[in-house]
Amino acid sequence: MYPNQQTPFPPSQAPLPSDYLNQIAPQGPKKTGFTFGLKQIIIIGAALVILMIIISVVVGGVASSGKEPLERLAARYAATEAVAVASQPNLKSSKLRSVNSTLKLNMTNTNRDIAAPLLAVGVNTAKLSKSVIASEDTTELSARLEDARLNAVFDRTYAREMAYQLGTLLTLLEQIYSSTSDAELQTFLKTSYDNLKPTQESFANFSSATDR
């Protein structure tokens, strides 16, 4: 090699330390933890409020639908007693008067005893919903009975109407009994059914006998 002649490539240098490479490498954005801003807090709060409203509506609807048959039962007992009391003076048959007296006593006792077992499952018989009371209104029944009185066929008509009315009451007792697990309520329902069934049959038999 001639003096002062340079090599085509500079002499190799020692590798740079990795710490240095890391220092000069472009740094990515630093990761920050998730933080709640005021906007996010308001959105989450509003969502929770809406969720609570939906849950309360659903729960309230389920509870209301569960109470409705019990309210109807109480309203029907009260309405039936009112019809039985009003009809007693118009009955001509001594046999039918006796059956109706038994019914009145049954209704009086049941309307007294029904309050406790229904209150235990959340139904206050003194504060029944207006819609339920309206559904058990007996205005049309009373009108039919008045027409029967004017046409001198009150006993036969009353026996037929009351046999039907008590039949629906017995069916309602059965339906509620099969849908509840409350022991006190079941005892009341069974006792009420057993007490009412013979009276309903007496009205049905009287109606059938007079219609022949």
TITIDO-431890 format. One record per residue (C-alpha): z, y, x; residue in one letter; residue number from 1. Coordinates in nm, 2 decimals. Layout:
% TITIDO-431890
((Z Y X) A NUM)
...
END
This chain:
% TITIDO-431890
((0.00 0.00 0.00) M 1)
((-0.10 0.34 0.13) Y 2)
((0.16 0.60 0.20) P 3)
((0.24 0.84 -0.09) N 4)
((0.03 0.62 -0.33) Q 5)
((0.21 0.59 -0.67) Q 6)
((0.22 0.28 -0.87) T 7)
((0.03 0.29 -1.21) P 8)
((0.35 0.23 -1.40) F 9)
((0.69 0.38 -1.35) P 10)
((0.96 0.14 -1.24) P 11)
((1.14 -0.04 -1.52) S 12)
((1.46 0.12 -1.65) Q 13)
((1.78 -0.05 -1.75) A 14)
((1.81 -0.12 -2.13) P 15)
((1.99 0.14 -2.33) L 16)
((2.33 0.04 -2.46) P 17)
((2.33 -0.06 -2.83) S 18)
((2.60 0.20 -2.91) D 19)
((2.37 0.47 -2.80) Y 20)
((2.08 0.33 -3.02) L 21)
((2.32 0.32 -3.31) N 22)
((2.42 0.68 -3.26) Q 23)
((2.06 0.82 -3.25) I 24)
((1.93 0.60 -3.53) A 25)
((1.88 0.79 -3.86) P 26)
((2.19 0.75 -4.08) Q 27)
((2.15 0.65 -4.45) G 28)
((2.34 0.84 -4.71) P 29)
((2.71 0.76 -4.73) K 30)
((2.81 0.54 -5.02) K 31)
((3.06 0.70 -5.25) T 32)
((3.28 0.53 -5.51) G 33)
((3.20 0.56 -5.88) F 34)
((3.36 0.87 -6.02) T 35)
((3.40 0.98 -6.39) F 36)
((3.29 1.32 -6.47) G 37)
((3.39 1.52 -6.78) L 38)
((3.07 1.42 -6.95) K 39)
((3.12 1.05 -6.89) Q 40)
((3.48 1.07 -7.02) I 41)
((3.37 1.24 -7.34) I 42)
((3.09 0.98 -7.40) I 43)
((3.33 0.69 -7.34) I 44)
((3.59 0.85 -7.56) G 45)
((3.35 0.91 -7.84) A 46)
((3.23 0.55 -7.82) A 47)
((3.58 0.42 -7.84) L 48)
((3.65 0.63 -8.15) V 49)
((3.34 0.50 -8.32) I 50)
((3.43 0.14 -8.23) L 51)
((3.78 0.18 -8.37) M 52)
((3.63 0.33 -8.69) I 53)
((3.39 0.03 -8.73) I 54)
((3.67 -0.22 -8.67) I 55)
((3.90 -0.05 -8.92) S 56)
((3.62 -0.04 -9.18) V 57)
((3.55 -0.41 -9.13) V 58)
((3.91 -0.51 -9.13) V 59)
((3.98 -0.30 -9.44) G 60)
((3.68 -0.44 -9.62) G 61)
((3.79 -0.80 -9.55) V 62)
((4.14 -0.72 -9.66) A 63)
((4.02 -0.55 -9.97) S 64)
((3.79 -0.84 -10.06) S 65)
((4.08 -1.08 -10.02) G 66)
((4.31 -0.88 -10.25) K 67)
((4.06 -0.82 -10.52) E 68)
((4.10 -1.16 -10.70) P 69)
((4.48 -1.11 -10.69) L 70)
((4.45 -0.77 -10.85) E 71)
((4.22 -0.91 -11.11) R 72)
((4.47 -1.18 -11.18) L 73)
((4.75 -0.93 -11.24) A 74)
((4.52 -0.70 -11.45) A 75)
((4.41 -0.99 -11.66) R 76)
((4.76 -1.11 -11.73) Y 77)
((4.86 -0.76 -11.84) A 78)
((4.55 -0.72 -12.06) A 79)
((4.60 -1.06 -12.22) T 80)
((4.96 -0.98 -12.31) E 81)
((4.85 -0.66 -12.48) A 82)
((4.59 -0.84 -12.69) V 83)
((4.84 -1.11 -12.79) A 84)
((5.10 -0.86 -12.89) V 85)
((4.86 -0.65 -13.10) A 86)
((4.71 -0.95 -13.27) S 87)
((5.04 -1.12 -13.39) Q 88)
((5.07 -0.92 -13.71) P 89)
((4.71 -1.01 -13.82) N 90)
((4.75 -1.38 -13.79) L 91)
((4.77 -1.57 -14.12) K 92)
((4.82 -1.93 -14.00) S 93)
((5.18 -2.02 -13.92) S 94)
((5.06 -2.27 -13.66) K 95)
((4.85 -2.00 -13.49) L 96)
((5.14 -1.75 -13.51) R 97)
((5.36 -2.01 -13.33) S 98)
((5.10 -2.07 -13.06) V 99)
((5.05 -1.69 -13.01) N 100)
((5.43 -1.64 -12.99) S 101)
((5.44 -1.90 -12.71) T 102)
((5.15 -1.71 -12.54) L 103)
((5.33 -1.38 -12.57) K 104)
((5.65 -1.52 -12.41) L 105)
((5.44 -1.68 -12.14) N 106)
((5.26 -1.35 -12.06) M 107)
((5.59 -1.15 -12.06) T 108)
((5.75 -1.39 -11.81) N 109)
((5.45 -1.41 -11.59) T 110)
((5.39 -1.04 -11.58) N 111)
((5.75 -1.01 -11.47) R 112)
((5.74 -1.29 -11.21) D 113)
((5.40 -1.21 -11.06) I 114)
((5.51 -0.89 -10.88) A 115)
((5.71 -1.06 -10.60) A 116)
((5.46 -1.32 -10.48) P 117)
((5.17 -1.07 -10.49) L 118)
((5.37 -0.80 -10.31) L 119)
((5.44 -1.05 -10.04) A 120)
((5.07 -1.08 -9.97) V 121)
((5.01 -0.70 -9.99) G 122)
((4.93 -0.65 -10.36) V 123)
((5.13 -0.40 -10.56) N 124)
((5.09 -0.48 -10.92) T 125)
((5.21 -0.13 -11.01) A 126)
((4.92 0.02 -10.81) K 127)
((4.61 -0.18 -10.90) L 128)
((4.28 -0.03 -10.82) S 129)
((4.11 0.16 -11.11) K 130)
((3.79 -0.05 -11.07) S 131)
((3.98 -0.37 -11.12) V 132)
((4.17 -0.24 -11.42) I 133)
((3.83 -0.12 -11.57) A 134)
((3.68 -0.46 -11.51) S 135)
((3.96 -0.63 -11.72) E 136)
((3.93 -0.38 -12.00) D 137)
((3.96 -0.55 -12.34) T 138)
((3.81 -0.27 -12.56) T 139)
((3.51 -0.49 -12.66) E 140)
((3.74 -0.78 -12.74) L 141)
((3.96 -0.56 -12.95) S 142)
((3.65 -0.44 -13.14) A 143)
((3.54 -0.79 -13.21) R 144)
((3.88 -0.88 -13.34) L 145)
((3.89 -0.58 -13.56) E 146)
((3.56 -0.68 -13.71) D 147)
((3.69 -1.03 -13.77) A 148)
((4.00 -0.89 -13.95) R 149)
((3.78 -0.68 -14.18) L 150)
((3.57 -0.98 -14.26) N 151)
((3.88 -1.20 -14.32) A 152)
((3.80 -1.44 -14.03) V 153)
((4.06 -1.31 -13.79) F 154)
((4.24 -1.64 -13.72) D 155)
((3.93 -1.84 -13.63) R 156)
((3.78 -1.56 -13.42) T 157)
((4.11 -1.49 -13.24) Y 158)
((4.16 -1.86 -13.16) A 159)
((3.81 -1.88 -13.02) R 160)
((3.83 -1.56 -12.82) E 161)
((4.17 -1.64 -12.68) M 162)
((4.07 -1.99 -12.58) A 163)
((3.79 -1.84 -12.38) Y 164)
((4.01 -1.56 -12.23) Q 165)
((4.28 -1.81 -12.12) L 166)
((4.01 -2.04 -11.99) G 167)
((3.89 -1.77 -11.75) T 168)
((4.25 -1.70 -11.65) L 169)
((4.30 -2.07 -11.57) L 170)
((3.98 -2.07 -11.36) T 171)
((4.10 -1.77 -11.17) L 172)
((4.43 -1.93 -11.10) L 173)
((4.26 -2.24 -10.96) E 174)
((4.03 -2.03 -10.74) Q 175)
((4.31 -1.83 -10.59) I 176)
((4.52 -2.14 -10.53) Y 177)
((4.24 -2.30 -10.33) S 178)
((4.18 -1.99 -10.12) S 179)
((4.54 -1.91 -10.02) T 180)
((4.78 -2.07 -9.77) S 181)
((5.08 -1.87 -9.88) D 182)
((5.34 -2.13 -10.01) A 183)
((5.52 -1.88 -10.24) E 184)
((5.20 -1.77 -10.40) L 185)
((5.07 -2.13 -10.44) Q 186)
((5.40 -2.22 -10.62) T 187)
((5.36 -1.93 -10.85) F 188)
((5.00 -2.01 -10.93) L 189)
((5.06 -2.38 -11.00) K 190)
((5.36 -2.30 -11.22) T 191)
((5.15 -2.04 -11.41) S 192)
((4.87 -2.28 -11.45) Y 193)
((5.09 -2.56 -11.58) D 194)
((5.26 -2.33 -11.83) N 195)
((4.93 -2.18 -11.96) L 196)
((4.71 -2.49 -11.99) K 197)
((4.88 -2.63 -12.31) P 198)
((4.86 -2.30 -12.48) T 199)
((4.49 -2.26 -12.40) Q 200)
((4.42 -2.61 -12.53) E 201)
((4.61 -2.53 -12.86) S 202)
((4.39 -2.22 -12.92) F 203)
((4.08 -2.43 -12.84) A 204)
((4.18 -2.71 -13.07) N 205)
((4.26 -2.46 -13.35) F 206)
((3.92 -2.30 -13.31) S 207)
((3.74 -2.64 -13.32) S 208)
((3.93 -2.75 -13.63) A 209)
((3.86 -2.44 -13.83) T 210)
((3.49 -2.44 -13.72) D 211)
((3.43 -2.78 -13.87) R 212)
END
